[in-house]
């Protein structure tokens, strides 16, 4: 199967999974994550196709998108870009600015997901995480999923579609942006 057909198949499969198994997504592993791994160079095409295909889920499902790039940019704006740059260029003794930035971003994304998941739904909600490349190099999709899982099992009670740019390495291992291997031990992966 070619790379192009592979990601298209994954998107169609994800939509069908949501339709047919909404309450069973990630049930075997204990977390309702549905990850779709696709080639990073195809991101624009993947997002365009995802929006077309996922629109067929409405009105039965309420799609709620978290743009990770927008969320991380807002978190940096809150601190002030100059302050973040200064901390990176001249870290305080014993501090690790990259780790601090990762924690800031992961918490901001997780808070946004929790906020969207908690909204009173008229239909069945589905949260979608896109633009995850914004986390690199300080964090990755696994960090966000782990934070959502660690913050309380009942908090994440709706399916979360995680659009991951990278390559599927093994059945439960993907290479985020083809730069960093991450194990997805909770949720389902396509």
C-alpha positions in Angstrom: 0.0 0.0 0.0 1.5 3.4 -0.9 2.0 6.1 1.7 -0.8 8.2 0.1 -3.4 5.5 0.1 -2.2 4.4 3.6 -3.1 7.7 5.3 -6.4 8.0 3.4 -7.3 4.5 4.5 -6.5 5.5 8.1 -8.7 8.6 8.0 -11.6 6.6 6.6 -11.0 3.8 9.2 -11.0 6.4 12.0 -14.3 7.9 10.9 -15.8 4.4 10.7 -14.4 3.5 14.1 -16.0 6.6 15.6 -19.4 5.8 14.0 -19.4 2.1 14.9 -17.4 1.9 18.2 -17.7 5.3 19.8 -17.8 4.0 23.4 -15.2 1.2 22.8 -12.3 3.4 21.5 -9.3 2.6 23.6 -11.4 0.5 26.0 -8.9 -2.4 25.9 -6.0 -0.1 27.0 -8.1 2.1 29.3 -7.9 5.4 27.5 -10.1 6.7 24.7 -7.3 7.8 22.3 -7.5 7.1 18.6 -4.2 8.0 17.0 -3.7 8.4 13.3 -0.1 8.4 12.2 0.6 10.0 8.8 3.6 11.2 6.8 4.7 14.7 8.1 5.1 16.0 4.5 1.4 15.2 3.8 0.0 17.2 6.8 -1.9 19.8 4.7 -3.5 17.1 2.6 -4.3 15.0 5.6 -5.9 17.8 7.5 -8.0 18.8 4.4 -9.1 15.2 3.9 -9.8 14.7 7.6 -12.1 17.8 7.7 -14.0 16.5 4.7 -14.4 13.0 6.1 -15.0 14.0 9.7 -17.8 16.4 8.6 -19.8 13.2 7.7 -19.9 12.5 11.5 -22.1 15.6 12.1 -24.7 16.1 13.4 -24.6 12.8 15.3 -21.2 13.6 16.7 -20.0 17.0 18.0 -16.4 17.6 16.8 -14.3 19.8 18.9 -10.8 20.6 17.6 -7.7 21.6 19.6 -5.1 23.3 17.4 -1.9 22.6 19.3 0.0 25.3 17.5 -2.5 27.9 18.5 -2.6 26.6 22.1 1.2 26.6 22.5 1.5 30.0 21.0 -1.1 31.4 23.4 0.8 29.9 26.3 4.0 31.5 25.1 2.2 34.8 24.6 0.9 34.7 28.2 4.5 34.5 29.5 5.8 36.9 26.9 8.0 35.7 24.1 10.9 37.8 25.3 10.8 36.1 28.7 10.8 32.6 27.1 13.7 33.5 24.8 15.7 35.0 27.8 15.1 31.9 29.9 16.3 29.7 27.0 19.4 31.8 26.4 20.3 32.4 30.0 18.8 29.7 32.2 18.8 30.1 35.9 21.2 27.7 37.7 19.6 24.3 38.1 16.7 25.1 35.8 15.9 23.4 32.6 14.0 25.8 30.3 13.2 23.1 27.7 11.5 21.0 30.3 9.7 24.0 31.7 8.4 24.9 28.3 7.3 21.3 27.6 5.4 21.3 30.9 3.8 24.6 30.1 2.7 23.4 26.6 1.5 20.0 27.7 -0.6 21.5 30.5 -2.1 24.1 28.2 -3.1 21.5 25.6 -4.4 19.1 28.3 -6.4 22.0 29.9 -8.0 22.8 26.5 -8.9 19.2 25.9 -10.5 18.9 29.3 -12.4 22.2 28.7 -13.8 20.9 25.4 -14.5 17.4 26.7 -16.4 18.9 29.7 -18.8 21.1 27.6 -22.3 19.9 27.8 -22.9 18.0 24.6 -26.1 18.0 22.6 -24.6 15.0 20.8 -21.7 12.7 21.3 -18.5 14.8 21.6 -15.2 13.9 19.9 -12.0 16.0 20.6 -9.5 16.2 17.8 -5.8 17.2 18.4 -4.1 18.6 15.3 -0.9 20.5 14.6 1.0 18.4 17.1 4.3 19.2 15.3 4.3 22.4 17.4 5.4 20.4 20.4 8.7 19.4 18.9 11.5 19.2 20.1 10.5 19.8 23.8 7.5 17.4 23.9 5.5 15.0 21.8 2.0 13.5 21.5 2.7 10.8 24.1 3.4 13.5 26.7 0.0 15.1 26.1 -1.8 11.7 26.2 0.1 10.8 29.4 -0.9 14.1 31.0 -4.5 13.6 30.1 -4.4 10.1 31.5 -2.5 11.1 34.7 -4.8 14.0 35.4 -7.6 11.6 36.3 -9.2 8.7 34.5 -12.7 10.2 34.6 -11.6 13.5 33.0 -11.0 11.9 29.7 -14.4 10.3 29.0 -14.8 11.2 25.3 -12.9 9.9 22.3 -9.8 11.9 21.5 -8.5 11.7 17.9 -4.8 12.4 17.9 -3.4 13.3 14.4 0.3 12.4 14.6 2.8 13.4 11.9 5.3 10.6 11.7 5.7 7.0 10.7 4.3 3.8 12.3 7.4 1.8 13.4 5.8 -1.1 15.1 2.2 -2.0 16.1 2.3 0.4 19.1 5.4 2.5 18.3 5.4 5.6 16.1 8.2 7.9 15.1 7.0 11.5 15.9 8.0 13.7 12.9 10.3 10.8 12.0 12.7 12.2 14.7 11.7 10.6 18.0 10.2 7.1 18.7 7.3 7.1 21.1 5.3 4.1 22.6 1.6 4.4 22.6 0.5 1.9 25.2 -2.9 3.5 25.9 -5.5 3.9 23.2 -5.8 2.7 19.6 -3.4 3.5 16.8 -3.9 3.5 13.0 
